[in-house]
Amino acid sequence: HGTSTARPQVALLENPLDRPLQAIVVTDCGTGLVAGGLDGHLHLWSRREAASGGGGLGTTLQSAKQWSRQSSQPAGGGEVNSVALLGSTLACGCEDGSVALFRLHKDAGVFLL
């Protein structure tokens, strides 16, 4: 009996930046995602909602195609070490010890800071 080193996965969102990400948070509705990493930027992803209006993260190989990176913006304090989301307030812990606060909102199906 051999042991497998493959990780089970149901969906994979490609990282077009090809740089390590250190922190990820998903919106309550499951259609938005904010990722931060070594490049010092916050990267916003949005998932197209199904025609039936169903929410949720979408964790199948097919649903991964519904996600797209919408924008990125500097966090302002070097590398992004952590992110947290409460309601529409996004907190970002930065390399320089600062905490940057942003207001996350959705406009025409796209999440923006």
N, C-alpha and C positions, 0 to 999 in steps of 0.2 A: 504494500500500500504506500504509494508515494504521496507526499504532501505538496499541495499546490501553493504557489506564491502569488497567484493571480488574485487581485482584489475583486470582489463582486461589485458590479456597478450596473445601474439601470439607465443612467444618462451621463453624458460627458459634455460640458460646455468648453469649447476650445478657448485657450488663452492666447489671443492674437499678439499679445505683447511679448510672449515667451520669457516672462520674468516671474520670479516666485511671488505668490500671493501669501499674505500672512494672516489676513482676517476677512471673514465673509459674514454678512448678515442678510437674511431674507425678510421681506415685508410680510406683515400679517396675512395679507390676501394671497401671498404666494406668487405674485406676478412681477415682483421686483427683487433685485439682488444688488447689493453694494459690496465690492471687493476692494481691499487695499493691500499694498505690499511695499516691496523694497524701492519702488520707483517714486514713492511719496505721493502718489495720486490715488484718488477714489474713482473706481470704475463702476458705472451704473449699467445694469442689464435690465431689460424688460422682456416679459413673455407675452406674446399675443394671446388674448383670451379666446377661448373656444367660442364658436358661433352660438353654442347653446348657453353661453354665459357662465359656464362652470369655472370656478376658481381653482385654487390649489397649485402646488409647486410644479406639477407635471414631471413625473419621474420615470418616463419610459423613453426608449431610444427615439421614438417618433416625436415625443413632446420636446426633446432637446432641440429639435430643429425650429421650434417656435421661439426660442430665446435669441436675442441679439444685443450686442453691446451698444448702448446708445451714446454715451459720452464719458469723458473722464475730466477730472479737475484736480489741481494740486490741493493737498490737505493743508499745506502751509508750515509743517514742522518737521520736515525730513521724512524718513521711512514711516509708513503706517504700521503700527504694532497691534492695534485692536480697533474694532468698531462695535457699536451697540446701537440699537434702534428701539425707541419707545414712542409709539404713536408716529408722529411725523418728525420727531427730533432725532437726528443722527449724531452720535458722539464718536469722535475719532481720536484715539490715543496715538501721539506722535513720538518720534525718536528723541526730540529735544525736550520731552517731558510735558509738553503742552497738551491740552485737550481742545480740539476744534469742534465747534457745534455748528450743525447745518440744519436747514429745514428741508425735508424731503417732500416733494409733492408730485402728483401725477397730472400730466397735461396731454390730452389726446392719446391716452394709452401708453405714454412714455414717462418714466420716472426722471425727475430733474432735481438738482440741488439749487 
